[in-house]
Structure formats: structure tokens, C-alpha cells
């Protein structure tokens, strides 16, 4: 894990409460873990582009964490880089793995881009944008189990 990703993960509101040895999966482009409340948490490496191969790696990591069980996903996009169209399409079609997706955005631009993504990609699983973790988690808890 890069120092920048470690620092961001520690500061992120969706911090992995279990630490380095929690079974979290760390990739050069993301970190993903299963939270105690049954929600899968995910953060992306800051300012790094994500492509289809990265999306497929994230899907595989989530499958591994949840043993293929549909689970809610909390994605913290603070500082995340761009995703190419095939990556966005892959994430949008994965209702076999996610029961709902809450995306935490941090700027007006990321909110605008997120709304554009929701309009164009039309994710199959319920997907909403949030400004804070508390609201996102409260919504996602409706989809646990």
C-alpha cells in the first residue's frame, strides 16, 4: 500500500476499523473490506485513473470478501481519479453482487459527475450519492442481509 493511500484510508470516514490484518484487500488502485455491519467499504487511490481491469479486480475482491453474497457497498470517492467508460459500465451492471451502492462525493464537481453517471449508466442496483458517511450508512443498512 502506498503511503498516500494509507494516509487517505486512515483519514477516510469509511476507514477499515479492523486495521491492516483485517482481511481487507488492497490493490494498487483501491482498498476494499467488509465492515462489521455487513456493508462493504471501498476507497480508491487518489488521483489515479481506473479502467476495466481495475473494475474487474474490484468485483473479484468483493466476491472474495462476501463469498459471492449480495451486499451493500459504500464507496468513498474523495480524491479519486477518473474511471473509463468500460469500468463505469462494469460497476453499473453488478446487481448480482451489490444490493445497493452509496457513493460519498466531496465536491460540487464530483456530485455533478456522479449525477451524470447515474443518468447515463443507469445502474441496476439502487445507487445514491451522499455528502457524508452517516447518511450513506443509514440508507445502506436497509439493504443488509
C-alpha positions as protocol buffer text, in pm:
chain_id: "A"
residue {
  index: 1
  type: UNK
  ca { x: 0 y: 0 z: 0 }
}
residue {
  index: 2
  type: UNK
  ca { x: 135 y: 341 z: -86 }
}
residue {
  index: 3
  type: UNK
  ca { x: 187 y: 592 z: 193 }
}
residue {
  index: 4
  type: UNK
  ca { x: -62 y: 823 z: 24 }
}
residue {
  index: 5
  type: UNK
  ca { x: -331 y: 553 z: 14 }
}
residue {
  index: 6
  type: UNK
  ca { x: -257 y: 451 z: 375 }
}
residue {
  index: 7
  type: UNK
  ca { x: -291 y: 813 z: 490 }
}
residue {
  index: 8
  type: UNK
  ca { x: -611 y: 857 z: 291 }
}
residue {
  index: 9
  type: UNK
  ca { x: -755 y: 530 z: 419 }
}
residue {
  index: 10
  type: UNK
  ca { x: -682 y: 627 z: 779 }
}
residue {
  index: 11
  type: UNK
  ca { x: -842 y: 968 z: 731 }
}
residue {
  index: 12
  type: UNK
  ca { x: -1137 y: 846 z: 528 }
}
residue {
  index: 13
  type: UNK
  ca { x: -1469 y: 836 z: 706 }
}
residue {
  index: 14
  type: UNK
  ca { x: -1513 y: 484 z: 573 }
}
residue {
  index: 15
  type: UNK
  ca { x: -1194 y: 372 z: 749 }
}
residue {
  index: 16
  type: UNK
  ca { x: -1139 y: 0 z: 787 }
}
residue {
  index: 17
  type: UNK
  ca { x: -1188 y: -44 z: 1163 }
}
residue {
  index: 18
  type: UNK
  ca { x: -1000 y: -372 z: 1167 }
}
residue {
  index: 19
  type: UNK
  ca { x: -660 y: -243 z: 1055 }
}
residue {
  index: 20
  type: UNK
  ca { x: -403 y: -389 z: 819 }
}
residue {
  index: 21
  type: UNK
  ca { x: -466 y: -755 z: 905 }
}
residue {
  index: 22
  type: UNK
  ca { x: -846 y: -745 z: 885 }
}
residue {
  index: 23
  type: UNK
  ca { x: -881 y: -937 z: 561 }
}
residue {
  index: 24
  type: UNK
  ca { x: -905 y: -614 z: 367 }
}
residue {
  index: 25
  type: UNK
  ca { x: -791 y: -644 z: 9 }
}
residue {
  index: 26
  type: UNK
  ca { x: -551 y: -380 z: -111 }
}
residue {
  index: 27
  type: UNK
  ca { x: -478 y: -324 z: -478 }
}
residue {
  index: 28
  type: UNK
  ca { x: -266 y: -53 z: -640 }
}
residue {
  index: 29
  type: UNK
  ca { x: -590 y: 127 z: -731 }
}
residue {
  index: 30
  type: UNK
  ca { x: -824 y: 53 z: -439 }
}
residue {
  index: 31
  type: UNK
  ca { x: -872 y: -88 z: -89 }
}
residue {
  index: 32
  type: UNK
  ca { x: -1187 y: -287 z: -6 }
}
residue {
  index: 33
  type: UNK
  ca { x: -1305 y: -452 z: 318 }
}
residue {
  index: 34
  type: UNK
  ca { x: -1612 y: -597 z: 486 }
}
residue {
  index: 35
  type: UNK
  ca { x: -1732 y: -379 z: 772 }
}
residue {
  index: 36
  type: UNK
  ca { x: -1879 y: -530 z: 1093 }
}
residue {
  index: 37
  type: UNK
  ca { x: -2227 y: -402 z: 994 }
}
residue {
  index: 38
  type: UNK
  ca { x: -2227 y: -611 z: 674 }
}
residue {
  index: 39
  type: UNK
  ca { x: -2152 y: -321 z: 441 }
}
residue {
  index: 40
  type: UNK
  ca { x: -1853 y: -346 z: 210 }
}
residue {
  index: 41
  type: UNK
  ca { x: -1631 y: -35 z: 226 }
}
residue {
  index: 42
  type: UNK
  ca { x: -1417 y: 80 z: -64 }
}
residue {
  index: 43
  type: UNK
  ca { x: -1175 y: 367 z: -130 }
}
residue {
  index: 44
  type: UNK
  ca { x: -979 y: 439 z: -445 }
}
residue {
  index: 45
  type: UNK
  ca { x: -618 y: 553 z: -467 }
}
residue {
  index: 46
  type: UNK
  ca { x: -623 y: 932 z: -501 }
}
residue {
  index: 47
  type: UNK
  ca { x: -592 y: 1084 z: -848 }
}
residue {
  index: 48
  type: UNK
  ca { x: -529 y: 752 z: -1024 }
}
residue {
  index: 49
  type: UNK
  ca { x: -734 y: 653 z: -1330 }
}
residue {
  index: 50
  type: UNK
  ca { x: -940 y: 333 z: -1311 }
}
residue {
  index: 51
  type: UNK
  ca { x: -1004 y: 108 z: -1613 }
}
residue {
  index: 52
  type: UNK
  ca { x: -1196 y: -211 z: -1686 }
}
residue {
  index: 53
  type: UNK
  ca { x: -919 y: -435 z: -1548 }
}
residue {
  index: 54
  type: UNK
  ca { x: -934 y: -241 z: -1220 }
}
residue {
  index: 55
  type: UNK
  ca { x: -1313 y: -269 z: -1208 }
}
residue {
  index: 56
  type: UNK
  ca { x: -1291 y: -644 z: -1265 }
}
residue {
  index: 57
  type: UNK
  ca { x: -1029 y: -670 z: -988 }
}
residue {
  index: 58
  type: UNK
  ca { x: -1261 y: -479 z: -753 }
}
residue {
  index: 59
  type: UNK
  ca { x: -1552 y: -708 z: -841 }
}
residue {
  index: 60
  type: UNK
  ca { x: -1333 y: -1014 z: -776 }
}
residue {
  index: 61
  type: UNK
  ca { x: -1217 y: -867 z: -443 }
}
residue {
  index: 62
  type: UNK
  ca { x: -1575 y: -801 z: -334 }
}
residue {
  index: 63
  type: UNK
  ca { x: -1676 y: -1152 z: -438 }
}
residue {
  index: 64
  type: UNK
  ca { x: -1392 y: -1288 z: -228 }
}
residue {
  index: 65
  type: UNK
  ca { x: -1486 y: -1079 z: 77 }
}
residue {
  index: 66
  type: UNK
  ca { x: -1857 y: -1157 z: 66 }
}
residue {
  index: 67
  type: UNK
  ca { x: -1824 y: -1512 z: -70 }
}
residue {
  index: 68
  type: UNK
  ca { x: -2047 y: -1404 z: -356 }
}
residue {
  index: 69
  type: UNK
  ca { x: -2332 y: -1287 z: -132 }
}
residue {
  index: 70
  type: UNK
  ca { x: -2513 y: -970 z: -244 }
}
residue {
  index: 71
  type: UNK
  ca { x: -2409 y: -690 z: -8 }
}
residue {
  index: 72
  type: UNK
  ca { x: -2441 y: -313 z: 13 }
}
residue {
  index: 73
  type: UNK
  ca { x: -2135 y: -116 z: -100 }
}
residue {
  index: 74
  type: UNK
  ca { x: -2011 y: 213 z: 45 }
}
residue {
  index: 75
  type: UNK
  ca { x: -1770 y: 384 z: -195 }
}
residue {
  index: 76
  type: UNK
  ca { x: -1569 y: 685 z: -81 }
}
residue {
  index: 77
  type: UNK
  ca { x: -1468 y: 883 z: -391 }
}
residue {
  index: 78
  type: UNK
  ca { x: -1283 y: 1160 z: -207 }
}
residue {
  index: 79
  type: UNK
  ca { x: -991 y: 1247 z: -433 }
}
residue {
  index: 80
  type: UNK
  ca { x: -1047 y: 951 z: -666 }
}
residue {
  index: 81
  type: UNK
  ca { x: -925 y: 974 z: -1024 }
}
residue {
  index: 82
  type: UNK
  ca { x: -1132 y: 926 z: -1337 }
}
residue {
  index: 83
  type: UNK
  ca { x: -1291 y: 596 z: -1441 }
}
residue {
  index: 84
  type: UNK
  ca { x: -1310 y: 500 z: -1805 }
}
residue {
  index: 85
  type: UNK
  ca { x: -1642 y: 409 z: -1967 }
}
residue {
  index: 86
  type: UNK
  ca { x: -1594 y: 28 z: -1957 }
}
residue {
  index: 87
  type: UNK
  ca { x: -1513 y: 46 z: -1583 }
}
residue {
  index: 88
  type: UNK
  ca { x: -1824 y: 253 z: -1515 }
}
residue {
  index: 89
  type: UNK
  ca { x: -2035 y: 10 z: -1720 }
}
residue {
  index: 90
  type: UNK
  ca { x: -1897 y: -289 z: -1527 }
}
residue {
  index: 91
  type: UNK
  ca { x: -1978 y: -129 z: -1192 }
}
residue {
  index: 92
  type: UNK
  ca { x: -2327 y: -26 z: -1311 }
}
residue {
  index: 93
  type: UNK
  ca { x: -2429 y: -378 z: -1417 }
}
residue {
  index: 94
  type: UNK
  ca { x: -2328 y: -565 z: -1097 }
}
residue {
  index: 95
  type: UNK
  ca { x: -2661 y: -616 z: -924 }
}
residue {
  index: 96
  type: UNK
  ca { x: -2563 y: -982 z: -885 }
}
residue {
  index: 97
  type: UNK
  ca { x: -2305 y: -876 z: -627 }
}
residue {
  index: 98
  type: UNK
  ca { x: -2432 y: -549 z: -477 }
}
residue {
  index: 99
  type: UNK
  ca { x: -2771 y: -492 z: -319 }
}
residue {
  index: 100
  type: UNK
  ca { x: -2722 y: -114 z: -317 }
}
residue {
  index: 101
  type: UNK
  ca { x: -2441 y: 137 z: -366 }
}
residue {
  index: 102
  type: UNK
  ca { x: -2385 y: 458 z: -170 }
}
residue {
  index: 103
  type: UNK
  ca { x: -2122 y: 688 z: -316 }
}
residue {
  index: 104
  type: UNK
  ca { x: -1969 y: 956 z: -95 }
}
residue {
  index: 105
  type: UNK
  ca { x: -1871 y: 1261 z: -300 }
}
residue {
  index: 106
  type: UNK
  ca { x: -1675 y: 1558 z: -173 }
}
residue {
  index: 107
  type: UNK
  ca { x: -1700 y: 1840 z: -425 }
}
residue {
  index: 108
  type: UNK
  ca { x: -1969 y: 2002 z: -639 }
}
residue {
  index: 109
  type: UNK
  ca { x: -1784 y: 1872 z: -946 }
}
residue {
  index: 110
  type: UNK
  ca { x: -1783 y: 1513 z: -817 }
}
residue {
  index: 111
  type: UNK
  ca { x: -2155 y: 1543 z: -738 }
}
residue {
  index: 112
  type: UNK
  ca { x: -2222 y: 1673 z: -1089 }
}
residue {
  index: 113
  type: UNK
  ca { x: -2017 y: 1390 z: -1245 }
}
residue {
  index: 114
  type: UNK
  ca { x: -2186 y: 1138 z: -1016 }
}
residue {
  index: 115
  type: UNK
  ca { x: -2531 y: 1256 z: -1120 }
}
residue {
  index: 116
  type: UNK
  ca { x: -2424 y: 1236 z: -1485 }
}
residue {
  index: 117
  type: UNK
  ca { x: -2302 y: 878 z: -1427 }
}
residue {
  index: 118
  type: UNK
  ca { x: -2634 y: 781 z: -1267 }
}
residue {
  index: 119
  type: UNK
  ca { x: -2829 y: 931 z: -1556 }
}
residue {
  index: 120
  type: UNK
  ca { x: -2619 y: 781 z: -1834 }
}
residue {
  index: 121
  type: UNK
  ca { x: -2514 y: 443 z: -1687 }
}
residue {
  index: 122
  type: UNK
  ca { x: -2844 y: 365 z: -1515 }
}
residue {
  index: 123
  type: UNK
  ca { x: -2702 y: 127 z: -1252 }
}
residue {
  index: 124
  type: UNK
  ca { x: -2923 y: -177 z: -1194 }
}
residue {
  index: 125
  type: UNK
  ca { x: -2875 y: -182 z: -816 }
}
residue {
  index: 126
  type: UNK
  ca { x: -3015 y: 114 z: -620 }
}
residue {
  index: 127
  type: UNK
  ca { x: -2741 y: 379 z: -621 }
}
residue {
  index: 128
  type: UNK
  ca { x: -2734 y: 718 z: -446 }
}
residue {
  index: 129
  type: UNK
  ca { x: -2483 y: 996 z: -388 }
}
residue {
  index: 130
  type: UNK
  ca { x: -2414 y: 1126 z: -37 }
}
residue {
  index: 131
  type: UNK
  ca { x: -2209 y: 1407 z: 116 }
}
residue {
  index: 132
  type: UNK
  ca { x: -2144 y: 1221 z: 442 }
}
residue {
  index: 133
  type: UNK
  ca { x: -2093 y: 867 z: 567 }
}
residue {
  index: 134
  type: UNK
  ca { x: -2368 y: 875 z: 830 }
}
residue {
  index: 135
  type: UNK
  ca { x: -2647 y: 931 z: 579 }
}
residue {
  index: 136
  type: UNK
  ca { x: -2496 y: 679 z: 338 }
}
residue {
  index: 137
  type: UNK
  ca { x: -2468 y: 407 z: 604 }
}
residue {
  index: 138
  type: UNK
  ca { x: -2821 y: 472 z: 733 }
}
residue {
  index: 139
  type: UNK
  ca { x: -2953 y: 420 z: 379 }
}
residue {
  index: 140
  type: UNK
  ca { x: -2735 y: 113 z: 312 }
}
residue {
  index: 141
  type: UNK
  ca { x: -2841 y: -61 z: 633 }
}
residue {
  index: 142
  type: UNK
  ca { x: -3183 y: -109 z: 471 }
}
residue {
  index: 143
  type: UNK
  ca { x: -3010 y: -341 z: 221 }
}
residue {
  index: 144
  type: UNK
  ca { x: -2802 y: -556 z: 461 }
}
residue {
  index: 145
  type: UNK
  ca { x: -2895 y: -925 z: 458 }
}
